[in-house]
Amino acid sequence: MATIKLYKEGFNTVYIIDGVYNNDAIVIYKFEDSVFKLYRKDSSKEASEKFISGAFGDFRDQDDGTFASDAALQTYLNNNTGGFSQATGSVAFDPNTIFGWALYADSETAPATQIITTTPTLLQIDGLGAGSSEVYLPSESTSFWDTTNDKLLADNDGDGYILRMGVEVISDSGNPTYIHSQLDIGGTALPTIVVSDRISTIPKIPPFSLGSSFNYFALATFITNGGQFFMSTDTGTVTIGRRTMLVNKISSGV
C-alpha cells in the first residue's frame, strides 16, 4: 500500500500527494484554476494535462496492474489518503484529516490521587477514566496523549493545538494559595524547557475543581520529547483526584 501525505503551500493552495506506486513516486498539484497536472517524480514526465482526463496509463497499482480509468485511480487515492474526495471533477480537502479532538481522563486507580507539593510533580492521566475518547481524532493522528509516559504527542512539526486541563482538588494542607501548572518540553523528570504556565488560585476550602487552558505548537523539540505537565504549590500541599485533559488540534504543519 502506498504511503501518501497531504501538504498545503502558500496562497495558491497547492495540494501534494507524495506517494509510491511500485517504486514510481508521484505528485499531484492543485492550482487556483482547478486544473490538475500529474507527474512522475522519478522522470518528471507529465502523465496527464488534467486530473480528470483519465490518462493514467503510466501508473500502476500495488498489484502491478494499470489503472483502467481516472475513477479507478481516484478510488485508490480515496482509499489510501483519507484527505481527498472527488466532487464535480475537482479534488476537495477533507478537514477531518487534520482537525479533531480527544479527551483523556484518569481512572484514579494507580495512583488514585496525586499530592502536589512545592516541588513540581508530573501530572498523571492513564486515559482509562470515564469519558475518555479518541473517536474524533483527526484521521492523520493516532493519539494526542502518551498514557504510559504521561506526555502530550504531536503529529507534525508545526502543528497547533488548544488544550483544556481539569483537576479535582479534594484536600489541602499548610495553607497553599495557588497551584502552578507548567507545560514543559524538556523530557526530563523536572521542568527544564517551560513553554507555557498558569497560576490557579485556590478559591475556597476543598473539594472543588480547577481548570486551565493552554495554546501550544509543536516544533522539533516537542516532537522529540513530547509535552509534560508539572504542577506545584507555593506552600503546603494539595491532593488532587480526577484529572482530565481535552486536546483540540487546530492546525497542521504539513
Buried (B, 14 or more C-beta within 10 A) or exposed (E): EBEBEBBBEEEEEBBBBBBBBEEBBBBBBBEEEEEBBBBBEEEEEEBBEBBBEBBBEBBBBEEEEEBEEBEBBBEBBBEBBBBBBBEEEEBEBBEBBBBBBBBBBBBBEEEEBBEBBBEBBBBBBBBBBEEBEBEEBBEBBEBBBBBEEBBBBBBBBBBBBBBBBBBBBBBBEEEBEBBBBBBBBBBEEEBEBEBBBBEBEBEEEBEEBBEBEBEBBBBEBBBEBBBBBBBBBBEBBBBBBBBBBBBBBBEBBB
